[in-house]
Amino acid sequence: MNHLTKALLAAGVSLTLTACGAAAETAGQVGNAASTAAVCAEAVQIATANSDVTDPAAAADRAHKAADELTGLASRAANTTAAEAITKLATTYRETTAAELAATPAAWVREKTDQVAALTKACGG
């Protein structure tokens, strides 16, 4: 094999390896996007599942359970912005008290609604 043939063969192998690396990276990005989309959909479902605050103690218990579920989802989100939005929502749920729900239910629902909107925006970007 002459030098030109060796050089062309080496260039071809290098180009093939580069293309494989780019394809693997693209596949990883698509996988991360799909993973984040699934996590986001589940987070929105949890956050909007039951906003009934007529029984503040039961609503606070549901919020605390949702906080635990959301925390688990945040750790699975491939997108940092989405993970932060899920974590913020989980914190709001975790800090919810029956007294807060009894005193200012509309404010709590409004805050949760704003955070779900922020989550939806983070998941789309």
N, C-alpha and C positions, 0 to 999 in steps of 0.2 A: 504494500500500500504506500503510495507516495504521500508527501506532506500535504498537498492540496486535498486529497481524498480524506486524510485523517482530520484536517481542519474542518472540512465540510461535515464530516460525520460528527465531530465534537460539537459543532454549532447546531446541528440537527437535534442531537441528544439534549443539549442545553435548552433549546427552544421548546422541545417536548416537555421537559421537566418544568420549565417556567409556565407553560400552558396548564399543566396538571396542577401546579401550585395555585394558579389563579382560579381554576375551576373549583378546587377544594375550598379556597377562601370564599368564593361566591356561594358555594353550597352551604358553608358555615354561616354566612350572613343571612341567607334565606332561612336556614334552620333557626337562627336566633330571632328573626322577625316573626316566624310562625310561632315560636315558643312565647315570645312577648305578647303576640296577639291573643293566644290562648289564655295566658295568665291575666291579661287585661280584661278579657271577656268574663272570666271567672270572678275577677275582683269587682267588676261592675255588677254582676249578678248578686254577689254577696252583699254589696253596699245598698242595693235597691230592693233586696228581698222583702223586708218587712219594716215599714216606717210607722207602724201603729204605735202611738205613744199614749194611748188612753190608759194603759196600766204602766206607769213610769218604772216600777221595779222590774217588771217583766221585760220592758223595752231596754232597760239598762243591762239586764242579763244577756239579752240577744246581742246588744252592741258589744259586750265584752267577748262573747263567743265569736262574733264576726271579726273582732280585732285580732284574735288568735289566728283565725283562718287567713286574714289579710297579711299578717306578719309572715306566715309561711309562704304565701304567694310572692311577696316582695323579694324573698330570698331566691326565688326561681326566675325572676324577670331578668332577661338578658339586657334589656335597655335600662340604663341607670336612671334616666328621667322618669320612666314608668315606675321603677322600683321606689324612687323617692316619693312619688305621688301616692302610691299604695301605702307606703310607710306612714305618710302624713295622715291619711285617712284612718289607718289602723290606730294611730295615736289618738285621734279624735274619739274613736269608738272606745278605746281603752280608758280614756279619762271621763267618759260619760257617767253621770251619776243620776240616780232616781230623782234626787232633789232638783237637779238642773232640768230634767225632763218635765217635772211637775211645775216648775216656776216659769220656764221659758221654752216650751216645746217648739214654737215656731222658729225661734232663733236657732235651735239645734238642728231642725230640719233644713233650714236655710244654709247653715254652715256645711252640713253634710252634702246638700245639693251642689254647693259651690265646689266642694272638694271632688265630687264625682265628675263634675264638668272639667275640672283641672286634670283629673285622671284620664278622662276620655281624650283630652287634648294631648296629654303626654304620650298616650298610647298611639295616637295617630301620627306623631312626629318622629 
